Amino acid sequence: MGDFFQNGVVTTLHRLSDRPLEALEEELIRFSRHRPMSLVLPSLYSELEGRALPAILEELARVPYLNEIVIGLDRADEDQFRHAREFFGRLPQHHRILWHDGPRLRELDRLLASQGLAPQEPGKGRNVWYCYGYVIASGKADVIALHDCDILTYSREMPARLFYPVANPALNYRFCKGYYYRVAGGRIHGRVTRLMLTPLVRALKTVIGPLDYLEFLDSFRYPLAGEFSMRVDVVREIRIPSDWGLEIGVLSEVHRNHAHSHFCQVEIADAYDHKHQPVSQDNPEAGLAKMSMDICKALYRKLATMGCVLHQETFRALKATYYRIALDFVDRYYSEARINGLAFDRHAEEQMVELFAQHIWLAGEQFLENPMETPFIPSWNRVVSALPDFLDRLYQAVEEDNA
């Protein structure tokens, strides 16, 4: 059960009661007549063989208000795509699968590449971007929500609470971020958020000074949550990062384009657990190492566009400031663990802080070496300007794959 405290510049919508799910869904059915809703599910084929996604589909099959479900399927050959069609066929809602490795979508990707508009690398950002394009092309939704396919504690209350603030015509929100706490197996999880990102944002406020953007990021309870909803017209104008900076990149884009009063965050679950990324301490191109580096560079690029001058001394001071703040956070979470009877390995937590401090510095060096790096995928408005019939082609390709 959440509190009701409002802090920062983003409205927080808590769980203040055990409202019956049926009552929430009944309202969403009414809202769907005026604001039809589409759910996007970015998925690897391997997740069809896990234990999370089958349970998610059982829950989604009972959701009564969705107009469309769009599944982005990565790393699947033809036989696996056929199996995926059968697997997702249990959904009673109108649904389509984007087979990203299929010949039709690959041909469209080559067309974009010929115009310098294609995503630069595979991954969740590329998957989500194409799914968003299909939702725009299909014209079946006014509100889009997104969540991952590896949630082990999933219930259909999650999408209901995620959709509600943006789908309700009586509210003024155009973007909503989900949040929750990460405790599973008797331990506190969410290391990248609580030990890296939040202390880093606090350190940036100290080193660079107070900025509205940093205050905005610091207002989110779980800024790296992979669950968010938004109006379709918001999707048309944002540029989505293709790497692990997706969540920070989306927040940065909507912050640039919209007023604070159009944002909110909503508590979507009492508890949340999904697959945990390996640390990959010796490989900066995998696991939490790559994730933290990509997030840092996404922040640095955003600050540079705002006129902040970043150099080696900036990153040296930032690393030292971050390290002290992050160690204070370790103390806070130790206290949290003790009062709640949770296991807490202080040595492992401080090792993670040391690793993140190195990544903050290394990400700064990479940013300075290649300041022109642009991992953002172009907005759909730009794609349509360059290739006016591209969305029609995308829609037709997906329909033929799913025929």
N, C-alpha and C positions, 0 to 999 in steps of 0.2 A: 504494500500500500504506500503510495507516494505522499510527499508533503505538499504544501500549497505555496511554497516560497517562489517568488518571481525575482530573478536577478539577471543582470545583463540587459541586452537590447532585444532579445528574442523572447517572444511569449512562450511560456511553458504550460502545456496541458497535461495535468497529472492524472493518476488513477486515484480518485478520491472516494470511490464507492465500487461495490461489486454489481455494477449495472448489468442486467441480463443481456446476453449477447443477442438474443432474438429481438429485443427492443432496438438495439443499435442497428441491426441489419434491416429491420422494418423501416427505419428512417432512411437508410442508404438506398433501399428499393425506391422510395419516393424521390430521393435526390437524383437517382439514375435516369429518371424521365427527362430531366433538364440538363444533367451533367453526366452522360454515360461514362463508364469507367473501364479502363483496360489495365491489366496486370502484366508486367514484363518479368520473365524468369530467365536470367542468364544461367546457362548450365553447361558443364562438361559432360560428355557421354558417360564418363566413369561414375558420375553422380546417380545415374539411373540404376547402377548396381550397388549403391550404398544403402544405408538404412534410413537416411533422412528423407530423401525425395519421395519414396513411395508413401510414407506417412503424410507428407505435405499434400500430395495429390488426394489422399483420402479426405483431408480437411477441405481442400479447395473444391472438391466435387459437391460439397454441401453449401457453397457460397451462392446466394440467390441473386445478387445485384450486379455481378460482373457482366459486361457486354462483350468482353473479349479477353482471351489470355494468349500472350505471345511468348513463345519459348525460343530463346537463342541457343542453338546447339553447336558446341565446339568439339573438335577432335573426334569426328565420327566419319567412318567410311560408309559406303552405300548400304551394306547389310545392317550396320548399326543405326543408320537413319531409318531404315524400314522398321527396325525394332522400336526405335523411339516413337514412330507414328503409332504403333500398336500400344506402346506403353502410355503415351499421353491420350490415347483414344478413349480412356475411361472418363475423361473430363466431359461433363454434359454441356459445358459452355462452348460457344464458338471459340475455336482455338486454332492457331497456326504455329508451325515450327519453321524457324529460319535455319536451314542447313548451311552453315557458313563454309563448310568444306566441300559443298556440292558444286558441280560445274556451272550451274546458272548464276549463283551468287559470286563465284570466283570470277566469272566473266564480267559481271558488273563491277567487281573490285578492280579489275584491270582497266576498265573504262575510267573509273575515278582516278586511278594512278596515272593515266595518260594526261589528265588535267591537273595533276599535283594535288588531288583532293582525297586520296585514299588514306585510311589509317596506316600509320607507319609500322606498327607491330601488333601481333595477335595478343589477345587477352580480354579481360572483362570489359575494359573501356570500349574496344572495337565491337564486341558482342552487343553491348547495351546500345551503342550508337546506331547500329543497323536495326535493332529492334525498335528503337524510337522512330527511325525513318519509316519502318513499316506501319507503325501505329498512325503516324501522320498521313501516310498514303492510304490506309484503309478508311480513314475518316469515321471510324466507329466509336471514338472516344473523345471526351473533352478533358478528362483527368487521367493521368498515368501514374501508377505506383510501381515500385520495383522492390524486390527482395531476393536474397540469395536462395540457393537450392540445397544448402547443407545445414539448415537449422534443425537441430535435434529436438528442440523443445517447442516445435511449431504448434500453433492453434489458429483457427480461422478468425479468432479475435484480433490477431496481429494485423492482417490487411484491413479489417473493419475499422480499427482505431487509426490506422495509417491513412486511409482514404477520407475519413470523416471530415477533418478540418478543411480540406480543399474542395470536397464534393458538396458540402453544405452551402447552399446559395445565401444563407443568412450570415455567413462568415466571410471575411475579406482576405483570406489567405490564398496565396498563389503557390506557395512551396511549404512543404512540411517534412521535417526530419524525425524519424523514429529514434527512440532511445530506450535504454534498459540497463540493468546492472549485469555484470558478467561474473557469476559465481557458479562453479560446477566441480563435482568431485571433491568438495570440501576445501576448495582453493579459490582465490580471487584471480580472474584472468583479465584479458583486455590490456596486455602489457604495453602495446604500441600507443594506445590512447593515454593511459594513466601515467606511464613512466617516460614516454617520449614526447607526444604531441602537446599535451597540456603544459608540462614544464617548459617545453620549447616556446610556446606562445607567451607564457609569462616572462621568459628570459628575453624574448624579442621586445616585449613592452618595456623592459628595463634598459636594454642596449640601444634600441632605435627610438624609443619614446612612445607615448600613447598615440594610437591610431584607431580610427573607427573600425577598420577592417580587423585589427587584432582583438578589439573589444567584441566584435561580432563573433569571431571564432571562439573566443573564450566564454561566450554565452551558452554554447551548446553542451549539453550533458555528455553526449557521446558523438563527437563530430565525425568519427570514422565509421559510424553505423552504415551498413549497406542497404538500409531501408529508407526510402523517401518517396514522396508523392508530389506532383506538380501539375499545373494546367498545361495543356498541349502547346499553347502559344509560348510558354516559357521554354519548352523543349526546342522549339524551332530556332531560337536565337542564341543558345549557349554552345560553347565549344567544350567538348568532353575530352579529358586527357586519356590517352591510351594505356597508361601504365598504372601503378598502384596509387598514383595521385588522384584517382577518379573522384573519391568523395570530397577531398579538399578542393579539387578543381571545380566541381559542381557548385559547392558552397561559394567559392570565389566568384564564379560567373553570375550566380543569382544575386549576390551582394552588389555586384557592379551594376546590374540592370534594374533592381527593384528596391523599394523602400523597406525599412525594417518592419513596418506595420503589415507587410505582406508575408512575413515569415512566421513560422511557429515550429515548436518541437513537441512531440507527443509521446507519452510513455505507452509502449505497445505490449509490454510483457512484464510479469512479475520476475521472471528469470529467463535467461537466454543462454543457449550453448550451441556451438557449431564446431566444425573441425578446426584444429589449432595448427597454425603455421609453424614449421620447424625454425629454429633460430638461425641456422646456416652461418655460424660464426666465421667459418673459413671461406665462405663463398658469398661475396657481396652481390652476386647476380641471382640469388635465390632466397626464398623464405622471408623471415622478418628483416634480414639485412637489406634486401632489395626494397622491401616495402617501406622501411624507414627512410632509406636514401631517396626514393621517389617522392615521398611526402615532403621531405625537407626541400628538395629542389622545386617542388610545386609552390611551396611557400616563398622561397627566394625569388622565383620568377614573378610571382604576384607582387611582392614588395618592390621589385625593380620597376614594374610597370606603373607603380604609384609614385615613382620619383625617389625612392630610397637608394642611396649610393652604398653599395656593398663592396667591401674589399677584404683583404686577408686579416687586417686588424679587427674588422667587424666580426668575422667568424671565430677569431681567437678569443675575443671577449665573450662572444655568444656561447662558445663551448664551455668556458669557465663558469659563466653565469648559470647556464643550464644545469651543469653538474651539481652546483650547490642547491639549486631549487629542487632538482630531481631527488637528491638524497633526503631533503626535507619531506618529499612526498612518500618516500619509502618509510619514513618514521610514521607518517599519518596512516598508511595502509597496514603497517604492523599493528597499530592500535586498533584499527578496524577489525583485523583478523582476530586479535585477542578477545575483544568483547563479544565477537560472534562465534567463537570457538572454531575458527578456521585455521588450517595449516598455513604457515608462512615461513618461507626460506629466505631470510634476510640476505644471506650470502649470494644466492642466485639472483635476487632482485637487484642488489648493488652491482653484480656482474652485468646485468642487462643495462643498467644506467651507464656503466663504463663503455659498453658496446655502442649504445645509442650516442654517447658523446663523441666517439670516434666517427660515427656515421654523419653526425651534424657537421663536423669539420671536413670529412671527405666529400660530402655533398656540396659544401661551399667551394672546395677546390675544383670540383667538376663544373660547377656553375661558372666560376671565373674562367676556366679553360675554354668553355663553350657557351658563352652567354647568348648565342643566337639559336640554341637548341629550342625547337618548338614541337613538343610531343602532343600538342592539342590537335584533335581532329576538327576540321572546319565545321561551322554551324550548318544546319540543314538549309537555312536561308541562303547561304553562299552556294551550296551545292545546286539548289534549284535555279539560282541565278546563272550559274555556268552551264548546267544541263537541265533545261526546263522540264524534260520528260523523264528525268531519272526516277522520281518516285513512282511514276506509272510503271516503269520497267521493273523496279524492285517489287512492287505489288504483284505484277504478273508473274515474275519468277517464283515468288513464294507460293502463289496459288498453283502454279504448275507442279512445283515440288510436292505440294500437299494433296494434289488431285488423286 
